[in-house]
Amino acid sequence: MRPTSLLSIAGAKAQTLGYDAAGNTVTKGQLGFSYNDANRLSGVTVSGQPLASFVIKLSACALTPLRL
């Protein structure tokens, strides 16, 4: 975890944040985030259900969302 990582958000919509060993945010409330070997976002879940996944087009160097 990075030394400046936020662990929780208080207020009307309090949320807990989780991080992996590389410092990537892996949870934020009911959202889950996954990363590829290059630590780039590769997927998002809501309550464990897939919301989006991403692939990198090396020729275009851009993220392309895949519709699930």
PDB file with one MODEL, atoms N, CA, C and O in Angstrom:
MODEL        1
ATOM      1  N   MET A   1       0.841  -1.169   0.000  1.00  0.00           N
ATOM      2  CA  MET A   1       0.000   0.000   0.000  1.00  0.00           C
ATOM      3  C   MET A   1       0.893   1.240   0.000  1.00  0.00           C
ATOM      4  O   MET A   1       1.924   1.285   0.671  1.00  0.00           O
ATOM      5  N   ARG A   2       0.479   2.222  -0.752  1.00  0.00           N
ATOM      6  CA  ARG A   2       1.217   3.478  -0.810  1.00  0.00           C
ATOM      7  C   ARG A   2       1.053   4.242   0.495  1.00  0.00           C
ATOM      8  O   ARG A   2      -0.002   4.155   1.124  1.00  0.00           O
ATOM      9  N   PRO A   3       2.072   4.992   0.921  1.00  0.00           N
ATOM     10  CA  PRO A   3       1.948   5.722   2.186  1.00  0.00           C
ATOM     11  C   PRO A   3       0.841   6.764   2.186  1.00  0.00           C
ATOM     12  O   PRO A   3       0.401   7.183   3.257  1.00  0.00           O
ATOM     13  N   THR A   4       0.379   7.194   1.020  1.00  0.00           N
ATOM     14  CA  THR A   4      -0.671   8.210   0.945  1.00  0.00           C
ATOM     15  C   THR A   4      -2.030   7.614   0.596  1.00  0.00           C
ATOM     16  O   THR A   4      -2.934   8.353   0.205  1.00  0.00           O
ATOM     17  N   SER A   5      -2.200   6.296   0.726  1.00  0.00           N
ATOM     18  CA  SER A   5      -3.453   5.639   0.364  1.00  0.00           C
ATOM     19  C   SER A   5      -4.569   6.000   1.333  1.00  0.00           C
ATOM     20  O   SER A   5      -4.389   5.943   2.549  1.00  0.00           O
ATOM     21  N   LEU A   6      -5.711   6.369   0.793  1.00  0.00           N
ATOM     22  CA  LEU A   6      -6.905   6.670   1.570  1.00  0.00           C
ATOM     23  C   LEU A   6      -7.548   5.348   1.969  1.00  0.00           C
ATOM     24  O   LEU A   6      -7.736   4.482   1.115  1.00  0.00           O
ATOM     25  N   LEU A   7      -7.890   5.170   3.237  1.00  0.00           N
ATOM     26  CA  LEU A   7      -8.454   3.912   3.706  1.00  0.00           C
ATOM     27  C   LEU A   7      -9.967   3.921   3.821  1.00  0.00           C
ATOM     28  O   LEU A   7     -10.595   2.866   3.734  1.00  0.00           O
ATOM     29  N   SER A   8     -10.567   5.091   4.016  1.00  0.00           N
ATOM     30  CA  SER A   8     -12.020   5.157   4.106  1.00  0.00           C
ATOM     31  C   SER A   8     -12.494   6.569   3.808  1.00  0.00           C
ATOM     32  O   SER A   8     -11.741   7.539   3.888  1.00  0.00           O
ATOM     33  N   ILE A   9     -13.788   6.646   3.458  1.00  0.00           N
ATOM     34  CA  ILE A   9     -14.440   7.919   3.196  1.00  0.00           C
ATOM     35  C   ILE A   9     -15.626   7.998   4.145  1.00  0.00           C
ATOM     36  O   ILE A   9     -16.481   7.112   4.141  1.00  0.00           O
ATOM     37  N   ALA A  10     -15.690   9.038   4.952  1.00  0.00           N
ATOM     38  CA  ALA A  10     -16.774   9.193   5.925  1.00  0.00           C
ATOM     39  C   ALA A  10     -17.842  10.123   5.354  1.00  0.00           C
ATOM     40  O   ALA A  10     -17.610  10.825   4.369  1.00  0.00           O
ATOM     41  N   GLY A  11     -18.995  10.116   5.976  1.00  0.00           N
ATOM     42  CA  GLY A  11     -20.069  11.003   5.557  1.00  0.00           C
ATOM     43  C   GLY A  11     -21.315  10.216   5.227  1.00  0.00           C
ATOM     44  O   GLY A  11     -21.468   9.070   5.652  1.00  0.00           O
ATOM     45  N   ALA A  12     -22.211  10.833   4.465  1.00  0.00           N
ATOM     46  CA  ALA A  12     -23.485  10.205   4.139  1.00  0.00           C
ATOM     47  C   ALA A  12     -23.311   8.907   3.361  1.00  0.00           C
ATOM     48  O   ALA A  12     -24.117   7.988   3.507  1.00  0.00           O
ATOM     49  N   LYS A  13     -22.282   8.820   2.546  1.00  0.00           N
ATOM     50  CA  LYS A  13     -22.012   7.608   1.765  1.00  0.00           C
ATOM     51  C   LYS A  13     -20.625   7.086   2.111  1.00  0.00           C
ATOM     52  O   LYS A  13     -19.732   7.068   1.263  1.00  0.00           O
ATOM     53  N   ALA A  14     -20.448   6.663   3.355  1.00  0.00           N
ATOM     54  CA  ALA A  14     -19.149   6.163   3.808  1.00  0.00           C
ATOM     55  C   ALA A  14     -18.744   4.936   2.997  1.00  0.00           C
ATOM     56  O   ALA A  14     -19.580   4.091   2.677  1.00  0.00           O
ATOM     57  N   GLN A  15     -17.471   4.843   2.671  1.00  0.00           N
ATOM     58  CA  GLN A  15     -16.950   3.721   1.893  1.00  0.00           C
ATOM     59  C   GLN A  15     -15.581   3.312   2.421  1.00  0.00           C
ATOM     60  O   GLN A  15     -14.832   4.134   2.950  1.00  0.00           O
ATOM     61  N   THR A  16     -15.270   2.039   2.270  1.00  0.00           N
ATOM     62  CA  THR A  16     -13.960   1.526   2.625  1.00  0.00           C
ATOM     63  C   THR A  16     -13.220   1.228   1.337  1.00  0.00           C
ATOM     64  O   THR A  16     -13.801   0.719   0.379  1.00  0.00           O
ATOM     65  N   LEU A  17     -11.943   1.546   1.319  1.00  0.00           N
ATOM     66  CA  LEU A  17     -11.114   1.295   0.144  1.00  0.00           C
ATOM     67  C   LEU A  17     -10.083   0.227   0.465  1.00  0.00           C
ATOM     68  O   LEU A  17      -9.547   0.179   1.572  1.00  0.00           O
ATOM     69  N   GLY A  18      -9.808  -0.639  -0.523  1.00  0.00           N
ATOM     70  CA  GLY A  18      -8.796  -1.679  -0.374  1.00  0.00           C
ATOM     71  C   GLY A  18      -7.772  -1.571  -1.481  1.00  0.00           C
ATOM     72  O   GLY A  18      -8.079  -1.124  -2.587  1.00  0.00           O
ATOM     73  N   TYR A  19      -6.552  -1.983  -1.178  1.00  0.00           N
ATOM     74  CA  TYR A  19      -5.447  -1.862  -2.129  1.00  0.00           C
ATOM     75  C   TYR A  19      -4.704  -3.178  -2.240  1.00  0.00           C
ATOM     76  O   TYR A  19      -4.687  -3.966  -1.295  1.00  0.00           O
ATOM     77  N   ASP A  20      -4.083  -3.425  -3.398  1.00  0.00           N
ATOM     78  CA  ASP A  20      -3.228  -4.596  -3.546  1.00  0.00           C
ATOM     79  C   ASP A  20      -1.788  -4.224  -3.202  1.00  0.00           C
ATOM     80  O   ASP A  20      -1.516  -3.080  -2.836  1.00  0.00           O
ATOM     81  N   ALA A  21      -0.868  -5.171  -3.314  1.00  0.00           N
ATOM     82  CA  ALA A  21       0.530  -4.945  -2.945  1.00  0.00           C
ATOM     83  C   ALA A  21       1.193  -3.867  -3.797  1.00  0.00           C
ATOM     84  O   ALA A  21       2.152  -3.233  -3.357  1.00  0.00           O
ATOM     85  N   ALA A  22       0.687  -3.653  -5.024  1.00  0.00           N
ATOM     86  CA  ALA A  22       1.254  -2.643  -5.921  1.00  0.00           C
ATOM     87  C   ALA A  22       0.674  -1.252  -5.663  1.00  0.00           C
ATOM     88  O   ALA A  22       1.106  -0.278  -6.279  1.00  0.00           O
ATOM     89  N   GLY A  23      -0.305  -1.153  -4.751  1.00  0.00           N
ATOM     90  CA  GLY A  23      -0.914   0.136  -4.452  1.00  0.00           C
ATOM     91  C   GLY A  23      -2.126   0.455  -5.294  1.00  0.00           C
ATOM     92  O   GLY A  23      -2.664   1.558  -5.197  1.00  0.00           O
ATOM     93  N   ASN A  24      -2.577  -0.483  -6.125  1.00  0.00           N
ATOM     94  CA  ASN A  24      -3.779  -0.275  -6.939  1.00  0.00           C
ATOM     95  C   ASN A  24      -5.018  -0.384  -6.058  1.00  0.00           C
ATOM     96  O   ASN A  24      -5.069  -1.240  -5.174  1.00  0.00           O
ATOM     97  N   THR A  25      -6.013   0.464  -6.282  1.00  0.00           N
ATOM     98  CA  THR A  25      -7.278   0.352  -5.570  1.00  0.00           C
ATOM     99  C   THR A  25      -8.007  -0.878  -6.086  1.00  0.00           C
ATOM    100  O   THR A  25      -8.296  -0.964  -7.279  1.00  0.00           O
ATOM    101  N   VAL A  26      -8.310  -1.837  -5.208  1.00  0.00           N
ATOM    102  CA  VAL A  26      -8.992  -3.055  -5.638  1.00  0.00           C
ATOM    103  C   VAL A  26     -10.442  -3.107  -5.173  1.00  0.00           C
ATOM    104  O   VAL A  26     -11.251  -3.836  -5.747  1.00  0.00           O
ATOM    105  N   THR A  27     -10.779  -2.336  -4.129  1.00  0.00           N
ATOM    106  CA  THR A  27     -12.171  -2.238  -3.702  1.00  0.00           C
ATOM    107  C   THR A  27     -12.487  -0.811  -3.288  1.00  0.00           C
ATOM    108  O   THR A  27     -11.653  -0.104  -2.722  1.00  0.00           O
ATOM    109  N   LYS A  28     -13.708  -0.411  -3.586  1.00  0.00           N
ATOM    110  CA  LYS A  28     -14.243   0.879  -3.145  1.00  0.00           C
ATOM    111  C   LYS A  28     -15.730   0.648  -2.930  1.00  0.00           C
ATOM    112  O   LYS A  28     -16.525   0.678  -3.869  1.00  0.00           O
ATOM    113  N   GLY A  29     -16.086   0.416  -1.671  1.00  0.00           N
ATOM    114  CA  GLY A  29     -17.474   0.069  -1.393  1.00  0.00           C
ATOM    115  C   GLY A  29     -17.815  -1.248  -2.066  1.00  0.00           C
ATOM    116  O   GLY A  29     -17.136  -2.250  -1.844  1.00  0.00           O
ATOM    117  N   GLN A  30     -18.857  -1.260  -2.886  1.00  0.00           N
ATOM    118  CA  GLN A  30     -19.273  -2.475  -3.588  1.00  0.00           C
ATOM    119  C   GLN A  30     -18.563  -2.665  -4.927  1.00  0.00           C
ATOM    120  O   GLN A  30     -18.771  -3.674  -5.600  1.00  0.00           O
ATOM    121  N   LEU A  31     -17.737  -1.715  -5.311  1.00  0.00           N
ATOM    122  CA  LEU A  31     -16.998  -1.825  -6.568  1.00  0.00           C
ATOM    123  C   LEU A  31     -15.716  -2.621  -6.361  1.00  0.00           C
ATOM    124  O   LEU A  31     -15.051  -2.483  -5.335  1.00  0.00           O
ATOM    125  N   GLY A  32     -15.376  -3.446  -7.333  1.00  0.00           N
ATOM    126  CA  GLY A  32     -14.119  -4.182  -7.322  1.00  0.00           C
ATOM    127  C   GLY A  32     -13.362  -3.868  -8.599  1.00  0.00           C
ATOM    128  O   GLY A  32     -13.968  -3.716  -9.660  1.00  0.00           O
ATOM    129  N   PHE A  33     -12.049  -3.771  -8.509  1.00  0.00           N
ATOM    130  CA  PHE A  33     -11.214  -3.435  -9.663  1.00  0.00           C
ATOM    131  C   PHE A  33     -10.129  -4.487  -9.810  1.00  0.00           C
ATOM    132  O   PHE A  33      -9.529  -4.910  -8.821  1.00  0.00           O
ATOM    133  N   SER A  34      -9.874  -4.913 -11.049  1.00  0.00           N
ATOM    134  CA  SER A  34      -8.791  -5.857 -11.304  1.00  0.00           C
ATOM    135  C   SER A  34      -7.813  -5.226 -12.287  1.00  0.00           C
ATOM    136  O   SER A  34      -8.170  -4.348 -13.072  1.00  0.00           O
ATOM    137  N   TYR A  35      -6.583  -5.693 -12.224  1.00  0.00           N
ATOM    138  CA  TYR A  35      -5.497  -5.103 -13.007  1.00  0.00           C
ATOM    139  C   TYR A  35      -4.715  -6.198 -13.716  1.00  0.00           C
ATOM    140  O   TYR A  35      -4.646  -7.331 -13.240  1.00  0.00           O
ATOM    141  N   ASN A  36      -4.123  -5.852 -14.865  1.00  0.00           N
ATOM    142  CA  ASN A  36      -3.294  -6.811 -15.591  1.00  0.00           C
ATOM    143  C   ASN A  36      -1.876  -6.802 -15.023  1.00  0.00           C
ATOM    144  O   ASN A  36      -1.603  -6.115 -14.039  1.00  0.00           O
ATOM    145  N   ASP A  37      -0.975  -7.562 -15.643  1.00  0.00           N
ATOM    146  CA  ASP A  37       0.400  -7.663 -15.153  1.00  0.00           C
ATOM    147  C   ASP A  37       1.159  -6.343 -15.212  1.00  0.00           C
ATOM    148  O   ASP A  37       2.168  -6.177 -14.527  1.00  0.00           O
ATOM    149  N   ALA A  38       0.681  -5.403 -16.026  1.00  0.00           N
ATOM    150  CA  ALA A  38       1.312  -4.087 -16.131  1.00  0.00           C
ATOM    151  C   ALA A  38       0.655  -3.073 -15.193  1.00  0.00           C
ATOM    152  O   ALA A  38       0.911  -1.873 -15.293  1.00  0.00           O
ATOM    153  N   ASN A  39      -0.203  -3.564 -14.272  1.00  0.00           N
ATOM    154  CA  ASN A  39      -0.925  -2.711 -13.318  1.00  0.00           C
ATOM    155  C   ASN A  39      -1.869  -1.735 -13.999  1.00  0.00           C
ATOM    156  O   ASN A  39      -2.091  -0.630 -13.504  1.00  0.00           O
ATOM    157  N   ARG A  40      -2.416  -2.137 -15.120  1.00  0.00           N
ATOM    158  CA  ARG A  40      -3.428  -1.321 -15.798  1.00  0.00           C
ATOM    159  C   ARG A  40      -4.793  -1.922 -15.532  1.00  0.00           C
ATOM    160  O   ARG A  40      -4.946  -3.143 -15.492  1.00  0.00           O
ATOM    161  N   LEU A  41      -5.785  -1.065 -15.350  1.00  0.00           N
ATOM    162  CA  LEU A  41      -7.140  -1.526 -15.059  1.00  0.00           C
ATOM    163  C   LEU A  41      -7.615  -2.477 -16.147  1.00  0.00           C
ATOM    164  O   LEU A  41      -7.553  -2.157 -17.334  1.00  0.00           O
ATOM    165  N   SER A  42      -8.096  -3.666 -15.730  1.00  0.00           N
ATOM    166  CA  SER A  42      -8.573  -4.636 -16.712  1.00  0.00           C
ATOM    167  C   SER A  42     -10.023  -5.043 -16.491  1.00  0.00           C
ATOM    168  O   SER A  42     -10.632  -5.647 -17.373  1.00  0.00           O
ATOM    169  N   GLY A  43     -10.591  -4.722 -15.320  1.00  0.00           N
ATOM    170  CA  GLY A  43     -11.977  -5.087 -15.093  1.00  0.00           C
ATOM    171  C   GLY A  43     -12.577  -4.375 -13.897  1.00  0.00           C
ATOM    172  O   GLY A  43     -11.869  -3.933 -12.991  1.00  0.00           O
ATOM    173  N   VAL A  44     -13.906  -4.274 -13.913  1.00  0.00           N
ATOM    174  CA  VAL A  44     -14.654  -3.651 -12.820  1.00  0.00           C
ATOM    175  C   VAL A  44     -15.842  -4.550 -12.507  1.00  0.00           C
ATOM    176  O   VAL A  44     -16.514  -5.039 -13.415  1.00  0.00           O
ATOM    177  N   THR A  45     -16.100  -4.766 -11.216  1.00  0.00           N
ATOM    178  CA  THR A  45     -17.271  -5.521 -10.791  1.00  0.00           C
ATOM    179  C   THR A  45     -18.093  -4.681  -9.817  1.00  0.00           C
ATOM    180  O   THR A  45     -17.575  -3.770  -9.171  1.00  0.00           O
ATOM    181  N   VAL A  46     -19.389  -5.006  -9.723  1.00  0.00           N
ATOM    182  CA  VAL A  46     -20.271  -4.407  -8.720  1.00  0.00           C
ATOM    183  C   VAL A  46     -20.871  -5.566  -7.945  1.00  0.00           C
ATOM    184  O   VAL A  46     -21.554  -6.418  -8.514  1.00  0.00           O
ATOM    185  N   SER A  47     -20.616  -5.595  -6.657  1.00  0.00           N
ATOM    186  CA  SER A  47     -21.079  -6.696  -5.795  1.00  0.00           C
ATOM    187  C   SER A  47     -20.679  -8.054  -6.372  1.00  0.00           C
ATOM    188  O   SER A  47     -21.447  -9.013  -6.296  1.00  0.00           O
ATOM    189  N   GLY A  48     -19.503  -8.132  -6.937  1.00  0.00           N
ATOM    190  CA  GLY A  48     -18.982  -9.383  -7.484  1.00  0.00           C
ATOM    191  C   GLY A  48     -19.439  -9.709  -8.900  1.00  0.00           C
ATOM    192  O   GLY A  48     -18.967 -10.686  -9.481  1.00  0.00           O
ATOM    193  N   GLN A  49     -20.340  -8.921  -9.468  1.00  0.00           N
ATOM    194  CA  GLN A  49     -20.841  -9.165 -10.819  1.00  0.00           C
ATOM    195  C   GLN A  49     -20.082  -8.286 -11.817  1.00  0.00           C
ATOM    196  O   GLN A  49     -19.908  -7.093 -11.568  1.00  0.00           O
ATOM    197  N   PRO A  50     -19.625  -8.850 -12.940  1.00  0.00           N
ATOM    198  CA  PRO A  50     -18.871  -8.056 -13.922  1.00  0.00           C
ATOM    199  C   PRO A  50     -19.660  -6.855 -14.429  1.00  0.00           C
ATOM    200  O   PRO A  50     -20.833  -6.973 -14.783  1.00  0.00           O
ATOM    201  N   LEU A  51     -19.006  -5.704 -14.459  1.00  0.00           N
ATOM    202  CA  LEU A  51     -19.596  -4.485 -14.997  1.00  0.00           C
ATOM    203  C   LEU A  51     -18.910  -4.119 -16.302  1.00  0.00           C
ATOM    204  O   LEU A  51     -19.574  -3.747 -17.270  1.00  0.00           O
ATOM    205  N   ALA A  52     -17.591  -4.221 -16.337  1.00  0.00           N
ATOM    206  CA  ALA A  52     -16.831  -3.877 -17.542  1.00  0.00           C
ATOM    207  C   ALA A  52     -15.487  -4.584 -17.507  1.00  0.00           C
ATOM    208  O   ALA A  52     -14.957  -4.895 -16.440  1.00  0.00           O
ATOM    209  N   SER A  53     -14.950  -4.832 -18.689  1.00  0.00           N
ATOM    210  CA  SER A  53     -13.581  -5.326 -18.797  1.00  0.00           C
ATOM    211  C   SER A  53     -12.906  -4.554 -19.910  1.00  0.00           C
ATOM    212  O   SER A  53     -13.567  -4.030 -20.806  1.00  0.00           O
ATOM    213  N   PHE A  54     -11.602  -4.485 -19.850  1.00  0.00           N
ATOM    214  CA  PHE A  54     -10.852  -3.668 -20.790  1.00  0.00           C
ATOM    215  C   PHE A  54      -9.707  -4.464 -21.387  1.00  0.00           C
ATOM    216  O   PHE A  54      -9.112  -5.318 -20.728  1.00  0.00           O
ATOM    217  N   VAL A  55      -9.408  -4.173 -22.643  1.00  0.00           N
ATOM    218  CA  VAL A  55      -8.232  -4.738 -23.306  1.00  0.00           C
ATOM    219  C   VAL A  55      -7.430  -3.591 -23.888  1.00  0.00           C
ATOM    220  O   VAL A  55      -7.971  -2.526 -24.187  1.00  0.00           O
ATOM    221  N   ILE A  56      -6.161  -3.814 -24.043  1.00  0.00           N
ATOM    222  CA  ILE A  56      -5.301  -2.777 -24.599  1.00  0.00           C
ATOM    223  C   ILE A  56      -4.954  -3.145 -26.029  1.00  0.00           C
ATOM    224  O   ILE A  56      -4.435  -4.229 -26.293  1.00  0.00           O
ATOM    225  N   LYS A  57      -5.241  -2.241 -26.947  1.00  0.00           N
ATOM    226  CA  LYS A  57      -4.850  -2.417 -28.342  1.00  0.00           C
ATOM    227  C   LYS A  57      -3.455  -1.827 -28.500  1.00  0.00           C
ATOM    228  O   LYS A  57      -3.285  -0.607 -28.501  1.00  0.00           O
ATOM    229  N   LEU A  58      -2.471  -2.688 -28.633  1.00  0.00           N
ATOM    230  CA  LEU A  58      -1.102  -2.197 -28.696  1.00  0.00           C
ATOM    231  C   LEU A  58      -0.855  -1.314 -29.907  1.00  0.00           C
ATOM    232  O   LEU A  58      -0.038  -0.395 -29.839  1.00  0.00           O
ATOM    233  N   SER A  59      -1.539  -1.569 -31.005  1.00  0.00           N
ATOM    234  CA  SER A  59      -1.336  -0.766 -32.196  1.00  0.00           C
ATOM    235  C   SER A  59      -1.851   0.667 -32.003  1.00  0.00           C
ATOM    236  O   SER A  59      -1.310   1.611 -32.578  1.00  0.00           O
ATOM    237  N   ALA A  60      -2.910   0.815 -31.182  1.00  0.00           N
ATOM    238  CA  ALA A  60      -3.483   2.140 -30.983  1.00  0.00           C
ATOM    239  C   ALA A  60      -3.106   2.726 -29.619  1.00  0.00           C
ATOM    240  O   ALA A  60      -3.291   3.919 -29.378  1.00  0.00           O
ATOM    241  N   CYS A  61      -2.580   1.887 -28.737  1.00  0.00           N
ATOM    242  CA  CYS A  61      -2.223   2.319 -27.375  1.00  0.00           C
ATOM    243  C   CYS A  61      -3.392   2.991 -26.678  1.00  0.00           C
ATOM    244  O   CYS A  61      -3.224   4.032 -26.044  1.00  0.00           O
ATOM    245  N   ALA A  62      -4.568   2.407 -26.789  1.00  0.00           N
ATOM    246  CA  ALA A  62      -5.746   2.959 -26.143  1.00  0.00           C
ATOM    247  C   ALA A  62      -6.542   1.852 -25.495  1.00  0.00           C
ATOM    248  O   ALA A  62      -6.508   0.710 -25.953  1.00  0.00           O
ATOM    249  N   LEU A  63      -7.267   2.178 -24.422  1.00  0.00           N
ATOM    250  CA  LEU A  63      -8.144   1.209 -23.771  1.00  0.00           C
ATOM    251  C   LEU A  63      -9.457   1.140 -24.529  1.00  0.00           C
ATOM    252  O   LEU A  63     -10.006   2.165 -24.934  1.00  0.00           O
ATOM    253  N   THR A  64      -9.954  -0.062 -24.718  1.00  0.00           N
ATOM    254  CA  THR A  64     -11.218  -0.265 -25.377  1.00  0.00           C
ATOM    255  C   THR A  64     -12.153  -1.008 -24.434  1.00  0.00           C
ATOM    256  O   THR A  64     -11.876  -2.160 -24.100  1.00  0.00           O
ATOM    257  N   PRO A  65     -13.257  -0.394 -23.986  1.00  0.00           N
ATOM    258  CA  PRO A  65     -14.171  -1.104 -23.108  1.00  0.00           C
ATOM    259  C   PRO A  65     -14.915  -2.188 -23.877  1.00  0.00           C
ATOM    260  O   PRO A  65     -15.298  -1.993 -25.031  1.00  0.00           O
ATOM    261  N   LEU A  66     -15.116  -3.336 -23.227  1.00  0.00           N
ATOM    262  CA  LEU A  66     -15.896  -4.414 -23.810  1.00  0.00           C
ATOM    263  C   LEU A  66     -17.269  -4.423 -23.166  1.00  0.00           C
ATOM    264  O   LEU A  66     -17.380  -4.366 -21.941  1.00  0.00           O
ATOM    265  N   ARG A  67     -18.291  -4.494 -23.959  1.00  0.00           N
ATOM    266  CA  ARG A  67     -19.654  -4.550 -23.418  1.00  0.00           C
ATOM    267  C   ARG A  67     -19.934  -5.974 -22.967  1.00  0.00           C
ATOM    268  O   ARG A  67     -19.699  -6.925 -23.713  1.00  0.00           O
ATOM    269  N   LEU A  68     -20.436  -6.120 -21.746  1.00  0.00           N
ATOM    270  CA  LEU A  68     -20.742  -7.448 -21.207  1.00  0.00           C
ATOM    271  C   LEU A  68     -22.207  -7.726 -21.306  1.00  0.00           C
ATOM    272  O   LEU A  68     -22.661  -8.797 -20.903  1.00  0.00           O
TER     273      LEU A  68
ENDMDL
END
